[in-house]
Amino acid sequence: MRTALVALLLVVAGPAAAAPGCVLPTVEVKLQASSVSTRDLAAMSDGDLKTFLRGYADGLRTMPFLSVPAECADAAEACLKARTDDERVVDLRRFMADNPGDFDNPASVTVYETVLAKCVYGDNE
C-alpha cells in the first residue's frame, strides 16, 4: 500500500440505543498521512484492503482508552470477531458496488457502515 494512504481514522458516534448499556459519545481521533476516500479504497487490492481494515480494527480497540463505555467497546469487539478479514473485504466491495454515489465520502464513513453499523445498531442505523 502506498505510504500516502496509511491512515488511522476513528470516528465513534451513534444513537443512544446501540448495544444494551452502550451510549456512544461523540469521539473523534484523527492521525492521517493523507485524506483517504472511498474511491481510494475501491482502487486497492484485496490485500491492501485487508491491511486497511485491520488498521481500522486496531483503532477501534483503543476505545477503552478514550473513555468509551465498556458496553460499546464490547459491542465493537463482537462485530470484529463476527467476520473474518476476507469476509470484511467482500462486505466492503459489495457495499461500494451497491453505493457508487458514495465514492467521494471519507473511507472512514464507508468502513464504519461496512464493519460496525449493522452489527452494533442493526438495520435501524
N, CA and C atoms as an extended XYZ file, in Angstrom:
375
Properties=species:S:1:pos:R:3:atomname:S:1:resname:S:1:resid:I:1 pbc="F F F"
N         0.862       -1.170        0.000 N   MET     1
C         0.000        0.000        0.000 CA  MET     1
C         0.904        1.227        0.000 C   MET     1
N         0.504        2.206       -0.788 N   ARG     2
C         1.291        3.427       -0.843 CA  ARG     2
C         1.330        4.099        0.519 C   ARG     2
N         2.483        4.642        0.862 N   THR     3
C         2.652        5.301        2.150 CA  THR     3
C         1.648        6.425        2.348 C   THR     3
N         1.290        7.115        1.268 N   ALA     4
C         0.358        8.244        1.380 CA  ALA     4
C        -1.018        7.804        1.842 C   ALA     4
N        -1.336        6.523        1.700 N   LEU     5
C        -2.654        6.053        2.091 CA  LEU     5
C        -2.705        5.517        3.509 C   LEU     5
N        -1.564        5.452        4.183 N   VAL     6
C        -1.556        4.950        5.549 CA  VAL     6
C        -2.258        5.957        6.440 C   VAL     6
N        -3.277        5.494        7.132 N   ALA     7
C        -4.048        6.415        7.968 CA  ALA     7
C        -4.726        5.660        9.091 C   ALA     7
N        -4.853        6.317       10.204 N   LEU     8
C        -5.694        5.824       11.291 CA  LEU     8
C        -6.750        6.889       11.485 C   LEU     8
N        -7.966        6.511       11.253 N   LEU     9
C        -9.058        7.462       11.396 CA  LEU     9
C       -10.179        6.733       12.084 C   LEU     9
N       -10.521        7.168       13.279 N   LEU    10
C       -11.566        6.537       14.074 CA  LEU    10
C       -12.594        7.587       14.422 C   LEU    10
N       -13.808        7.326       14.042 N   VAL    11
C       -14.898        8.216       14.406 CA  VAL    11
C       -15.960        7.354       15.052 C   VAL    11
N       -16.252        7.636       16.314 N   VAL    12
C       -17.260        6.888       17.051 CA  VAL    12
C       -18.358        7.853       17.433 C   VAL    12
N       -19.524        7.624       16.895 N   ALA    13
C       -20.679        8.430       17.249 CA  ALA    13
C       -21.912        7.639       16.878 C   ALA    13
N       -22.924        7.705       17.684 N   GLY    14
C       -24.107        6.938       17.341 CA  GLY    14
C       -25.253        7.213       18.273 C   GLY    14
N       -26.401        6.606       17.970 N   PRO    15
C       -27.583        6.822       18.790 CA  PRO    15
C       -27.444        6.173       20.152 C   PRO    15
N       -28.247        6.639       21.076 N   ALA    16
C       -28.155        6.153       22.450 CA  ALA    16
C       -28.585        4.698       22.589 C   ALA    16
N       -29.315        4.146       21.633 N   ALA    17
C       -29.848        2.796       21.771 CA  ALA    17
C       -28.989        1.769       21.056 C   ALA    17
N       -27.697        1.865       21.144 N   ALA    18
C       -26.808        0.919       20.476 CA  ALA    18
C       -26.942       -0.444       21.134 C   ALA    18
N       -25.891       -0.959       21.730 N   ALA    19
C       -25.968       -2.201       22.481 CA  ALA    19
C       -26.534       -1.864       23.859 C   ALA    19
N       -27.125       -2.848       24.553 N   PRO    20
C       -27.675       -2.546       25.883 CA  PRO    20
C       -26.617       -1.900       26.779 C   PRO    20
N       -26.918       -0.750       27.309 N   GLY    21
C       -25.989       -0.050       28.187 CA  GLY    21
C       -24.934        0.753       27.461 C   GLY    21
N       -24.956        0.731       26.136 N   CYS    22
C       -23.924        1.417       25.349 CA  CYS    22
C       -24.465        2.743       24.846 C   CYS    22
N       -23.941        3.830       25.370 N   VAL    23
C       -24.281        5.159       24.886 CA  VAL    23
C       -22.988        5.746       24.349 C   VAL    23
N       -22.915        5.821       23.017 N   LEU    24
C       -21.678        6.274       22.396 CA  LEU    24
C       -21.563        7.789       22.449 C   LEU    24
N       -20.491        8.282       23.030 N   PRO    25
C       -20.238        9.718       22.972 CA  PRO    25
C       -19.708       10.054       21.589 C   PRO    25
N       -19.657       11.301       21.256 N   THR    26
C       -19.014       11.699       20.014 CA  THR    26
C       -17.537       11.863       20.313 C   THR    26
N       -16.752       10.947       19.767 N   VAL    27
C       -15.306       10.959       19.976 CA  VAL    27
C       -14.668       10.930       18.602 C   VAL    27
N       -13.766       11.823       18.348 N   GLU    28
C       -13.115       11.841       17.052 CA  GLU    28
C       -11.618       11.891       17.267 C   GLU    28
N       -10.926       10.908       16.712 N   VAL    29
C        -9.475       10.840       16.805 CA  VAL    29
C        -8.956       10.737       15.385 C   VAL    29
N        -8.088       11.633       14.993 N   LYS    30
C        -7.555       11.593       13.629 CA  LYS    30
C        -6.038       11.647       13.662 C   LYS    30
N        -5.427       10.748       12.948 N   LEU    31
C        -3.992       10.765       12.702 CA  LEU    31
C        -3.862       10.310       11.264 C   LEU    31
N        -3.663       11.245       10.356 N   GLN    32
C        -3.710       10.931        8.943 CA  GLN    32
C        -2.451       11.383        8.236 C   GLN    32
N        -1.981       10.534        7.334 N   ALA    33
C        -0.916       10.958        6.433 CA  ALA    33
C        -1.530       11.676        5.238 C   ALA    33
N        -2.752       11.328        4.915 N   SER    34
C        -3.490       11.989        3.840 CA  SER    34
C        -4.954       11.645        3.990 C   SER    34
N        -5.772       12.304        3.223 N   SER    35
C        -7.198       12.020        3.249 CA  SER    35
C        -7.462       10.811        2.346 C   SER    35
N        -8.128        9.805        2.884 N   VAL    36
C        -8.418        8.588        2.136 CA  VAL    36
C        -9.913        8.567        1.849 C   VAL    36
N       -10.254        8.477        0.568 N   SER    37
C       -11.662        8.455        0.179 CA  SER    37
C       -12.090        7.020       -0.127 C   SER    37
N       -13.388        6.847       -0.293 N   THR    38
C       -13.917        5.540       -0.688 CA  THR    38
C       -13.384        5.166       -2.063 C   THR    38
N       -13.185        6.142       -2.923 N   ARG    39
C       -12.595        5.890       -4.249 CA  ARG    39
C       -11.212        5.263       -4.092 C   ARG    39
N       -10.436        5.735       -3.114 N   ASP    40
C        -9.114        5.151       -2.849 CA  ASP    40
C        -9.252        3.696       -2.422 C   ASP    40
N       -10.255        3.414       -1.586 N   LEU    41
C       -10.479        2.032       -1.161 CA  LEU    41
C       -10.790        1.144       -2.362 C   LEU    41
N       -11.643        1.641       -3.252 N   ALA    42
C       -12.052        0.857       -4.421 CA  ALA    42
C       -10.862        0.510       -5.309 C   ALA    42
N        -9.856        1.360       -5.316 N   ALA    43
C        -8.678        1.135       -6.157 CA  ALA    43
C        -7.665        0.180       -5.518 C   ALA    43
N        -7.839       -0.132       -4.242 N   MET    44
C        -6.882       -1.001       -3.540 CA  MET    44
C        -7.080       -2.464       -3.913 C   MET    44
N        -6.003       -3.212       -3.811 N   SER    45
C        -6.078       -4.663       -3.970 CA  SER    45
C        -6.751       -5.252       -2.732 C   SER    45
N        -7.186       -6.484       -2.824 N   ASP    46
C        -7.786       -7.138       -1.662 CA  ASP    46
C        -6.811       -7.196       -0.497 C   ASP    46
N        -5.547       -7.431       -0.775 N   GLY    47
C        -4.533       -7.471        0.287 CA  GLY    47
C        -4.387       -6.132        0.986 C   GLY    47
N        -4.393       -5.045        0.200 N   ASP    48
C        -4.292       -3.713        0.794 CA  ASP    48
C        -5.547       -3.378        1.592 C   ASP    48
N        -6.709       -3.813        1.099 N   LEU    49
C        -7.944       -3.590        1.852 CA  LEU    49
C        -7.904       -4.325        3.191 C   LEU    49
N        -7.391       -5.543        3.194 N   LYS    50
C        -7.266       -6.286        4.456 CA  LYS    50
C        -6.395       -5.512        5.434 C   LYS    50
N        -5.292       -4.979        4.938 N   THR    51
C        -4.392       -4.204        5.796 CA  THR    51
C        -5.103       -2.963        6.328 C   THR    51
N        -5.808       -2.253        5.465 N   PHE    52
C        -6.550       -1.066        5.880 CA  PHE    52
C        -7.591       -1.418        6.929 C   PHE    52
N        -8.350       -2.487        6.685 N   LEU    53
C        -9.396       -2.905        7.625 CA  LEU    53
C        -8.810       -3.373        8.958 C   LEU    53
N        -7.658       -4.015        8.930 N   ARG    54
C        -7.000       -4.401       10.189 CA  ARG    54
C        -6.590       -3.161       10.974 C   ARG    54
N        -6.103       -2.140       10.274 N   GLY    55
C        -5.758       -0.884       10.944 CA  GLY    55
C        -6.983       -0.226       11.561 C   GLY    55
N        -8.095       -0.274       10.860 N   TYR    56
C        -9.353        0.256       11.388 CA  TYR    56
C        -9.747       -0.508       12.651 C   TYR    56
N        -9.655       -1.835       12.575 N   ALA    57
C        -9.989       -2.665       13.735 CA  ALA    57
C        -9.073       -2.350       14.912 C   ALA    57
N        -7.795       -2.175       14.648 N   ASP    58
C        -6.866       -1.826       15.727 CA  ASP    58
C        -7.232       -0.487       16.349 C   ASP    58
N        -7.671        0.455       15.510 N   GLY    59
C        -8.109        1.752       16.026 CA  GLY    59
C        -9.316        1.610       16.937 C   GLY    59
N       -10.237        0.733       16.562 N   LEU    60
C       -11.424        0.513       17.401 CA  LEU    60
C       -11.048       -0.063       18.760 C   LEU    60
N        -9.993       -0.817       18.785 N   ARG    61
C        -9.572       -1.435       20.053 CA  ARG    61
C        -8.996       -0.418       21.036 C   ARG    61
N        -8.830        0.824       20.603 N   THR    62
C        -8.361        1.875       21.512 CA  THR    62
C        -9.514        2.525       22.263 C   THR    62
N       -10.751        2.138       21.961 N   MET    63
C       -11.906        2.794       22.586 CA  MET    63
C       -11.852        2.818       24.107 C   MET    63
N       -11.424        1.747       24.784 N   PRO    64
C       -11.367        1.839       26.255 CA  PRO    64
C       -10.449        2.958       26.748 C   PRO    64
N        -9.427        3.297       25.977 N   PHE    65
C        -8.516        4.366       26.374 CA  PHE    65
C        -9.103        5.749       26.112 C   PHE    65
N       -10.195        5.790       25.343 N   LEU    66
C       -10.850        7.056       25.016 CA  LEU    66
C       -12.092        7.291       25.867 C   LEU    66
N       -12.210        6.526       26.951 N   SER    67
C       -13.337        6.626       27.875 CA  SER    67
C       -14.676        6.276       27.230 C   SER    67
N       -14.651        5.448       26.210 N   VAL    68
C       -15.885        4.935       25.615 CA  VAL    68
C       -16.397        3.842       26.549 C   VAL    68
N       -17.682        3.814       26.846 N   PRO    69
C       -18.218        2.808       27.767 CA  PRO    69
C       -17.849        1.383       27.336 C   PRO    69
N       -17.598        0.538       28.336 N   ALA    70
C       -17.189       -0.843       28.075 CA  ALA    70
C       -18.198       -1.572       27.192 C   ALA    70
N       -19.480       -1.275       27.358 N   GLU    71
C       -20.506       -1.936       26.546 CA  GLU    71
C       -20.308       -1.636       25.064 C   GLU    71
N       -19.893       -0.421       24.747 N   CYS    72
C       -19.651       -0.031       23.360 CA  CYS    72
C       -18.407       -0.734       22.819 C   CYS    72
N       -17.359       -0.731       23.611 N   ALA    73
C       -16.132       -1.406       23.192 CA  ALA    73
C       -16.388       -2.898       23.009 C   ALA    73
N       -17.177       -3.485       23.905 N   ASP    74
C       -17.508       -4.908       23.788 CA  ASP    74
C       -18.332       -5.185       22.541 C   ASP    74
N       -19.284       -4.302       22.229 N   ALA    75
C       -20.110       -4.471       21.031 CA  ALA    75
C       -19.248       -4.373       19.773 C   ALA    75
N       -18.333       -3.425       19.741 N   ALA    76
C       -17.432       -3.283       18.590 CA  ALA    76
C       -16.539       -4.505       18.456 C   ALA    76
N       -16.018       -4.999       19.563 N   GLU    77
C       -15.162       -6.189       19.529 CA  GLU    77
C       -15.941       -7.400       19.028 C   GLU    77
N       -17.189       -7.535       19.443 N   ALA    78
C       -18.029       -8.635       18.959 CA  ALA    78
C       -18.236       -8.535       17.451 C   ALA    78
N       -18.419       -7.310       16.948 N   CYS    79
C       -18.560       -7.110       15.496 CA  CYS    79
C       -17.297       -7.557       14.772 C   CYS    79
N       -16.162       -7.195       15.334 N   LEU    80
C       -14.891       -7.546       14.705 CA  LEU    80
C       -14.681       -9.056       14.687 C   LEU    80
N       -15.074       -9.722       15.750 N   LYS    81
C       -14.889      -11.171       15.835 CA  LYS    81
C       -15.885      -11.940       14.970 C   LYS    81
N       -16.994      -11.306       14.598 N   ALA    82
C       -18.056      -11.991       13.860 CA  ALA    82
C       -17.695      -12.263       12.401 C   ALA    82
N       -16.722      -11.537       11.858 N   ARG    83
C       -16.361      -11.679       10.449 CA  ARG    83
C       -14.850      -11.838       10.313 C   ARG    83
N       -14.437      -12.616        9.326 N   THR    84
C       -13.006      -12.759        9.038 CA  THR    84
C       -12.549      -11.579        8.183 C   THR    84
N       -11.238      -11.433        8.042 N   ASP    85
C       -10.697      -10.378        7.179 CA  ASP    85
C       -11.227      -10.525        5.756 C   ASP    85
N       -11.224      -11.755        5.241 N   ASP    86
C       -11.711      -11.990        3.876 CA  ASP    86
C       -13.185      -11.629        3.740 C   ASP    86
N       -13.990      -11.962        4.737 N   GLU    87
C       -15.417      -11.623        4.700 CA  GLU    87
C       -15.625      -10.116        4.724 C   GLU    87
N       -14.812       -9.412        5.514 N   ARG    88
C       -14.937       -7.951        5.564 CA  ARG    88
C       -14.561       -7.312        4.229 C   ARG    88
N       -13.564       -7.865        3.546 N   VAL    89
C       -13.201       -7.345        2.218 CA  VAL    89
C       -14.370       -7.545        1.257 C   VAL    89
N       -14.985       -8.724        1.280 N   VAL    90
C       -16.153       -8.989        0.429 CA  VAL    90
C       -17.281       -8.025        0.785 C   VAL    90
N       -17.535       -7.834        2.084 N   ASP    91
C       -18.578       -6.907        2.536 CA  ASP    91
C       -18.306       -5.496        2.024 C   ASP    91
N       -17.050       -5.074        2.126 N   LEU    92
C       -16.673       -3.722        1.705 CA  LEU    92
C       -16.832       -3.561        0.195 C   LEU    92
N       -16.371       -4.530       -0.559 N   ARG    93
C       -16.510       -4.465       -2.032 CA  ARG    93
C       -17.997       -4.440       -2.424 C   ARG    93
N       -18.812       -5.242       -1.745 N   ARG    94
C       -20.246       -5.262       -2.038 CA  ARG    94
C       -20.868       -3.903       -1.713 C   ARG    94
N       -20.517       -3.334       -0.546 N   PHE    95
C       -21.060       -2.034       -0.153 CA  PHE    95
C       -20.697       -0.968       -1.186 C   PHE    95
N       -19.434       -0.974       -1.623 N   MET    96
C       -19.012        0.030       -2.599 CA  MET    96
C       -19.735       -0.165       -3.934 C   MET    96
N       -19.947       -1.404       -4.345 N   ALA    97
C       -20.667       -1.680       -5.594 CA  ALA    97
C       -22.120       -1.235       -5.492 C   ALA    97
N       -22.718       -1.411       -4.322 N   ASP    98
C       -24.118       -1.041       -4.112 CA  ASP    98
C       -24.323        0.457       -3.885 C   ASP    98
N       -23.247        1.179       -3.597 N   ASN    99
C       -23.337        2.610       -3.280 CA  ASN    99
C       -22.311        3.422       -4.083 C   ASN    99
N       -22.382        3.371       -5.410 N   PRO   100
C       -21.366        4.063       -6.217 CA  PRO   100
C       -21.373        5.579       -6.042 C   PRO   100
N       -22.449        6.145       -5.559 N   GLY   101
C       -22.502        7.582       -5.328 CA  GLY   101
C       -21.731        8.030       -4.104 C   GLY   101
N       -21.224        7.066       -3.325 N   ASP   102
C       -20.505        7.379       -2.089 CA  ASP   102
C       -18.987        7.433       -2.267 C   ASP   102
N       -18.488        7.385       -3.492 N   PHE   103
C       -17.042        7.289       -3.709 CA  PHE   103
C       -16.260        8.496       -3.209 C   PHE   103
N       -16.913        9.645       -3.075 N   ASP   104
C       -16.202       10.816       -2.567 CA  ASP   104
C       -16.263       10.923       -1.047 C   ASP   104
N       -17.001       10.024       -0.402 N   ASN   105
C       -17.061       10.013        1.066 CA  ASN   105
C       -15.711        9.589        1.649 C   ASN   105
N       -15.422       10.046        2.860 N   PRO   106
C       -14.212        9.562        3.526 CA  PRO   106
C       -14.275        8.042        3.705 C   PRO   106
N       -13.142        7.400        3.581 N   ALA   107
C       -13.076        5.948        3.754 CA  ALA   107
C       -13.588        5.530        5.118 C   ALA   107
N       -13.372        6.366        6.135 N   SER   108
C       -13.794        6.014        7.492 CA  SER   108
C       -15.309        5.830        7.573 C   SER   108
N       -16.060        6.635        6.825 N   VAL   109
C       -17.520        6.525        6.827 CA  VAL   109
C       -17.939        5.205        6.181 C   VAL   109
N       -17.352        4.889        5.054 N   THR   110
C       -17.675        3.657        4.336 CA  THR   110
C       -17.295        2.434        5.161 C   THR   110
N       -16.135        2.452        5.770 N   VAL   111
C       -15.699        1.305        6.566 CA  VAL   111
C       -16.575        1.165        7.808 C   VAL   111
N       -16.952        2.276        8.424 N   TYR   112
C       -17.875        2.225        9.566 CA  TYR   112
C       -19.175        1.546        9.155 C   TYR   112
N       -19.751        1.970        8.027 N   GLU   113
C       -21.000        1.390        7.544 CA  GLU   113
C       -20.841       -0.107        7.283 C   GLU   113
N       -19.699       -0.501        6.788 N   THR   114
C       -19.457       -1.900        6.442 CA  THR   114
C       -19.150       -2.758        7.662 C   THR   114
N       -18.314       -2.261        8.550 N   VAL   115
C       -17.815       -3.073        9.663 CA  VAL   115
C       -18.708       -3.014       10.892 C   VAL   115
N       -19.225       -1.840       11.233 N   LEU   116
C       -19.887       -1.684       12.529 CA  LEU   116
C       -21.379       -1.386       12.517 C   LEU   116
N       -21.841       -0.570       11.619 N   ALA   117
C       -23.196       -0.020       11.735 CA  ALA   117
C       -24.276       -1.077       11.929 C   ALA   117
N       -24.379       -2.019       11.033 N   LYS   118
C       -25.449       -3.015       11.141 CA  LYS   118
C       -25.211       -3.969       12.303 C   LYS   118
N       -23.959       -4.235       12.617 N   CYS   119
C       -23.649       -5.152       13.709 CA  CYS   119
C       -24.020       -4.548       15.060 C   CYS   119
N       -23.664       -3.294       15.274 N   VAL   120
C       -23.921       -2.653       16.562 CA  VAL   120
C       -25.353       -2.130       16.640 C   VAL   120
N       -25.850       -1.551       15.550 N   TYR   121
C       -27.145       -0.892       15.585 CA  TYR   121
C       -28.257       -1.653       14.878 C   TYR   121
N       -27.953       -2.739       14.200 N   GLY   122
C       -28.959       -3.463       13.431 CA  GLY   122
C       -29.288       -2.702       12.171 C   GLY   122
N       -30.408       -3.001       11.558 N   ASP   123
C       -30.793       -2.357       10.303 CA  ASP   123
C       -31.414       -0.986       10.509 C   ASP   123
N       -31.514       -0.519       11.756 N   ASN   124
C       -32.144        0.775       12.040 CA  ASN   124
C       -31.173        1.937       11.925 C   ASN   124
N       -29.907        1.686       11.716 N   GLU   125
C       -28.887        2.738       11.645 CA  GLU   125
C       -29.108        3.591       10.431 C   GLU   125
